């Protein structure tokens, strides 16, 4: 610039400055655009994840865990978070809708559902008491922390959405809910919010049910019938029909057998699950600290209820490895010589002893 006139020098400096300024604005714009794209991707990821997977688009999925690697906390310290802590805005609205769906499932998705007609008259909270927050009542404390999870029944890793659909197909004797639907995403959001403070891979002890000690005899449906008609029939009906809401679109007290009840593929059709559930939750109003039924009564009433007719589910695709079947799974074939009858009602200790040998 030594031989340039003053005017030429000014023009050259101005040109260089303009170029540098343009480069600066391009960099800033690129950073801003990248941040916006990242935000939009995060905002839409939960809604579009299943679509992306189905279309073969590479995505980073949560790392699945096996049931063997779940660490059960040996205390009952988990309690559901205060609903006042639900965030405001779109996220909070989704969580609140998710709870509504758990409490009044049939209202939205039952035979007269306002959204879809894919389930029976039962509500999710008929099994997952108090909207999935009650200790030892199949609450949702460990959903976020333990899924995706390997399930021996399907011989595959199962997502939260797949687990929910398992309930729709079995406990609600219905069909699958669209995994990208507003309803599915809301239920998942609610379950994740309930377990937001539980560490990955951890299951609080009070998240499931209390597994009762096996009896030295077979559970007795006839003894269970007496228990049922003495303690249970006032809510669930003489014929297990339950009690419907005044609108007739959902259950207040669910049907325990018959066409409106869970099918024989549901978890409660295994009597160890049923016995463990009713011991600390039935009759309505009791909890694990104030139980009414004895262990024997719980086993026997479980045997009676699950001896009654109910919808059947084709389970041919379940338990690819029959050696993994639970001891009280009531359908063969088995890896041992014991009958379906004994696998359904017990006694179970001799089966377990034989399996160990």
Secondary structure as UniProt FT lines:
FT   TURN            2..3
FT   HELIX           6..54
FT   TURN            55..56
FT   HELIX           67..69
FT   STRAND          71..73
FT   HELIX           83..85
FT   HELIX           90..103
FT   HELIX           105..109
FT   TURN            111..112
FT   HELIX           124..126
FT   HELIX           129..132
FT   TURN            135..136
FT   TURN            141..142
FT   HELIX           143..146
FT   STRAND          149..151
FT   TURN            152..155
FT   STRAND          156..158
FT   HELIX           160..169
FT   TURN            170..172
FT   TURN            179..180
FT   HELIX           182..194
FT   TURN            195..197
FT   TURN            200..201
FT   STRAND          202..204
FT   HELIX           205..207
FT   HELIX           221..227
FT   HELIX           228..232
FT   HELIX           233..236
FT   TURN            238..239
FT   STRAND          243..244
FT   TURN            246..247
FT   STRAND          251..253
FT   TURN            259..260
FT   TURN            264..265
FT   HELIX           267..269
FT   HELIX           271..281
FT   TURN            284..285
FT   TURN            288..289
FT   HELIX           295..305
FT   TURN            306..307
FT   TURN            316..317
FT   HELIX           322..324
FT   TURN            327..328
FT   HELIX           340..345
FT   HELIX           349..356
//
